[in-house]
Amino acid sequence: MADLDTPFRRFVADFREDKVAVGAAVLFVAIFAAAMACAYISPQNPYDLRQLDIMDGKMPPGKASMDGLVFWLGSDGQGRDMVSAILYGLRTSFLVAVTSGFIAAAVGTAVGLAAAYYGGWVDTLLMRTVDIKLSFPAILIALVLLAVFGQGTGKIVVALVVIQWAYYARTVRASALVERRKEYVEAAQCLALPQRRILFRHILPNCLPPLIVVGTIQIANSIALEATLSFLGVGLPITEPSLGLLIANGFEYILSGVYWISFFPGVALLVTIVSINLVGDRLRDVLNPRLQK
Amino acid sequence: MRFVLCRPMISIAVAAVAAVAAAFLPASARAQDLVVGLGGNVTSIDPHFHNLSPNNGVAAHVFDRLVHQDAQQRLVPGLATEWTVLDDTTWEFKLRQNVRFHDGTPFDAEDVVASLKRVAWVPNSPSSFLISTRAIAETIVVDSHTIRFRTARPAPLLPVDMSSVNIVSKRHVESPTGDFNQGRAAVGTGPFRFVDFAPGERVVLARNDNYWGPKPHWARVTLRIIANPSARTAALLAGDVQLIDQVQTADLPRLRGNQQIAIARVTSNRLIFLALDQNRDQSPFITDKQGALLPNNPLKNRRVRQALSRAINRAGIVQRVFDGEAIPAGGLLPEGFFGVSDKLKPDAFDPEAARRLLAEAGYPNGFAMTIHGPNDRYPDDEKVLQAIGPMFARVGIDTRVVTQPWATYASVSSAPTYAYSIMLFGWGAATGEVSSPLRSLLATPNRDLGTGASNRGRYSNPQVDELLARAMATVADPARARLLAEASEAAMADQGLIPLYYQINLWGMRKGLSYEPRADETTLAQFVRPAN
């Protein structure tokens, strides 16, 4: 059919066949938009200490503060509105995950392309480095880096880049190796095109589909990892809680019935990660030529 | 094919099952055993190595002091049966007869001499007990069970000092700390014998059946170190331990609602306060709102210090962070302790007054600062700091809160780095009198006099120093109490530090046990008894 022949349209049509994935994508876009707009839509700025009052602490969902602000999801121990805290926390998570994802993808792609194109000792050196890197557990690397460099958003991004680049490198190398032996690359080489052009204009675009899939999954992973690090208390400053820190703060009240400080950020984290993973799974199915009908 | 189990394998399997079953048997099934969950980490068994509450608590099981303190920190006879002042600078202690060390050797005056010597000798001590023996100029052994201490100056607190020096056997006077940790040298006269020490995990003790005092009820005591407060509560609820200390206030409603659990509480001797850097002209964490260091340290201005104190909602902290289980503080020790002034009341929460004082001091638009504190030392320390941050922010001071693990925080905030400007600390008055916080926190730091050892803000007020020196040279109790009260009033009028609250010490235990709660926070298994 004529209207199905651009790759993007074919992709959209394929993607839409799975209603669950479409729902997840819509949900993800909604969460992402809400988090990015948190400064405008949340009832309180939870990072502005002047707006907090200890007397508003641990209010159950639906109760109002002394200033008349209603805590729809309750308040934490310091009198932070949970709705606002979750939105701001999500924004931090997304910023950290997306920034580190892009940097790691850039680094990993460069490494993977170089390894596949040049082969030989370059390949061996780079890929053994990747193997060594992958043999360390992610959480261990992050804990060591943050212990050395200290806390802060920038440092978390660095830690996440260090953790993730190897996955991208490996993925890109695998598909670039296949592409490199195809006739169109040989043709380009015969035309004496510059290496840079062959690598980035010919090989790289054909390696993109697996890269996109890995990227999606990795963003979900880095959101979870950032939450884990904050939960362990080595992530972001305590006065600017992200989701992990909110969960950690509420954790000790759970036994006493003050469930909402941990529960709602936990739900937010869960929904976000599940929706990204559903989208990622569908992308893998759609972009994988072997699974094509 | 046949499947054969050989005999050794079967017996190993049986033994393993039995071991697992024994491990999971409720501890109460073995009536003579007691398992305690402690919040504080024990760093050593050597009683002279590190003056740290958890260490002193463990030492009090294995060793005795000349003088003991009861639950309210009153002095009671220990290895000394009586002590008297012979003249202004001489104390005489009569030692207890027929006391034997765990290895069977008898205790006499030479052991006391050896222990005092060891206090001065013990290498690499992170926090020494020298402060307790400093007053002694000369030790005279009169006979095997009488000892005299000569002091350079009148030393009214010598019996109190002696209540923190553990007596070790003279055969171990030169044993290194490692020998104590491994048990070879951990030989005392105390109610329990040392069995095992796994650092960061547990201390195991067994009853000393030849103890000179009341025999402990428990044949075997395991002190398990469970630093996480929620884990401690969970262990108590599950019955893994029968008693826990430092109950987290957030867990109180749940524990109180449980028929199987009893709670014991008492006002602590520990003050939690903010120390303020009043020494440097530029303090590292006091800046203008753009982040540039202020040329003059505002904390040197009394009005700024008072403004900070008035900005704090102590009642709010007590109510919201501690569910009422703390006492707003206006002085250095709660009512009832020796030398407490009844004139010192907590500053009222008054943000308006705080703003006015800041304006009068020349900071109508405030400034910016970072407050530092530990996140694993005092109950809910991190939450208290998080609550104080917004209170300062509301009177116009941009405040950042940074918390760190105690090990890092305590070392960099002290000499020689003094890395911070405003610091949250606690001080437990080991002696049970106001002289303890006055000497350590507010007296001008002086190595030779041993004063101001924990004065991290390096506050210095000649009037306080003078009153304190007079008090420390006064042997008569009422006169000394009056001088101490005056000294603390002078320090508080000047806002040398900002008192926040006095802790309330909480223990949780399984029904059927009783423990007399102690003001000094220690958990002593010899005083845990079956309730009836």
Chai-1 contact restraints between the chains, C-beta under 6 A:
chainA,res_idxA,chainB,res_idxB,connection_type,confidence,min_distance_angstrom,max_distance_angstrom,comment,restraint_id
A,L49,B,G389,contact,1.0,0.0,6.0,A-B,restraint_1
A,L49,B,P390,contact,1.0,0.0,6.0,A-B,restraint_2
A,L49,B,A393,contact,1.0,0.0,6.0,A-B,restraint_3
A,R50,B,A393,contact,1.0,0.0,6.0,A-B,restraint_4
A,R50,B,R394,contact,1.0,0.0,6.0,A-B,restraint_5
A,L52,B,P390,contact,1.0,0.0,6.0,A-B,restraint_6
A,I54,B,G316,contact,1.0,0.0,6.0,A-B,restraint_7
A,I54,B,R320,contact,1.0,0.0,6.0,A-B,restraint_8
A,I54,B,A387,contact,1.0,0.0,6.0,A-B,restraint_9
A,M55,B,G316,contact,1.0,0.0,6.0,A-B,restraint_10
A,G57,B,R320,contact,1.0,0.0,6.0,A-B,restraint_11
A,G77,B,K383,contact,1.0,0.0,6.0,A-B,restraint_12
A,Q78,B,Q386,contact,1.0,0.0,6.0,A-B,restraint_13
A,T239,B,V401,contact,1.0,0.0,6.0,A-B,restraint_14
A,E252,B,S230,contact,1.0,0.0,6.0,A-B,restraint_15
A,E252,B,A250,contact,1.0,0.0,6.0,A-B,restraint_16
A,Y253,B,A250,contact,1.0,0.0,6.0,A-B,restraint_17
A,L255,B,D251,contact,1.0,0.0,6.0,A-B,restraint_18
A,L255,B,R254,contact,1.0,0.0,6.0,A-B,restraint_19
A,S256,B,A250,contact,1.0,0.0,6.0,A-B,restraint_20
A,S256,B,D251,contact,1.0,0.0,6.0,A-B,restraint_21
A,S256,B,P253,contact,1.0,0.0,6.0,A-B,restraint_22
A,S256,B,R254,contact,1.0,0.0,6.0,A-B,restraint_23
